[in-house]
Amino acid sequence: MKETKTLIQVANTIQEALIKLKNERYLELLNQLTTFAGQLQEITAESKKMGASLVHGWFFAVDRCCNSVSRLLNDIPYCVSRIQQLTEAPRKEMPKLSLLVGELNQVKQEFGNIDFDKAENTISVVTEPITLEDVYLGPFKIQLELSRLSELYKSCIYHVIALDPNPAATDEVVTHPHVSNERLCEGDGAVAIRASLEQGRLSDFFTMVRSILNTYNPDSPYISLYDWDGEPCYDCGYVMSRENTYYCSFCDRDFCEECSTYCPSCDETMCLGCAGRCEVCEEPICSNCACSCAECGSICCESCLDEDLCPDCKKEMEKENEEQENQITTTNENKSQNQPGTDNTEIKLSS
Amino acid sequence: MRILFIDNDGAGFADYIDIAENTNVEQFFAIKMQGRQANDYMIRVNRQPVSRDYVLQEGDRVTITPTKIEGALL
């Protein structure tokens, strides 16, 4: 008896909300019609101006009228489409209280139980535990806010709450490939869900939401099941999605962005552990591209070596060469000064 | 005879339609859901599960809801 009374009270709440929803749609239709009428009035006014301008031969004014009419015509298709949508909305009679009670009983039958929260003014059902492609996601509570039923076309009025959450490793608010922040991405079910709620077909609503939860669409998830558990960085352990991993071919491991780098010489990705560093330019360098100075043995990239020498050794060598050359030049000069010169001495021959 | 048909597939449909007398559930599904597999749908008549050979009566309410609906990012 008490249960029946509760059912009737809830059904009454739903009916009131649906009446409010219907009123809101008619109000919006009225607004759109008013806007449309206003646009037609403006076009009529422009048309009269154009006529007067033509009579007086004011062609510049005619052009301006044409532009205004063109602008107004651009807005009309959207307005007409919106009006059509609102007038074609199901003009069914309001569901009777007995029908709504029947719906609530059917929900109970389909889901085993239905919870009414009087304080929050919600009704909820719980699905069976859901597993998609061997990934356990747990049972979900589908919670419909009755007081917000009139906002059906403005916002999401129900929540999908994970009761034994196994969220995606890279985003804890994604508890299901198609649920984020307790909001379901309805996809193919969006229109039918709205229609079922507007007509008070609660059982159809909960059943369709459950169908979406039981179906995996690999083409458009928040996070794919393939990436659900993520991939930990071999170095720091940070869990990332597979598409954000960096593979080091030198140690054959996956790393995160922070723990990896690349060799500018060959563009090869490598982890920080396998990366060397050029002692000249301090850029990272892989073991394949690393060269050593022939003189001091320091590790450098090819571009920093000149004739197999690092800049310091090269400079040193040049300095030595210069010194040697200077020495040679000085020695030559000294030699030529000490020996009798043949250039300027007169040779006197005896007669 | 007239029945109430609620189709929750696609955009949804909910209205009274006329069907031939002695049409059973299996035949009705084959007519209305051509090319679809009955196993992919939840079929209820007057809110109850029924066998495929149940013969529809005047005023029956038939609901067909897909068990698999793809969610998607908008």
Interface residues (C-beta under 8 A of the other chain):
Chain A: P90 K92 G102 N105 Q106 Q109 P177 H178 L184 C185 E186 G187 D188 G189 V191 A192 A195 S196 Q199 R201 S203 D204 T207 M208 S211 I212 L213 N214 T215 N217 D219 S220 P221 Y222
Chain B: I6 N8 D9 G10 A11 G12 A14 M42 R44 R47 T63 T65 P66 T67 K68 I69 E70 G71 A72 L73 L74
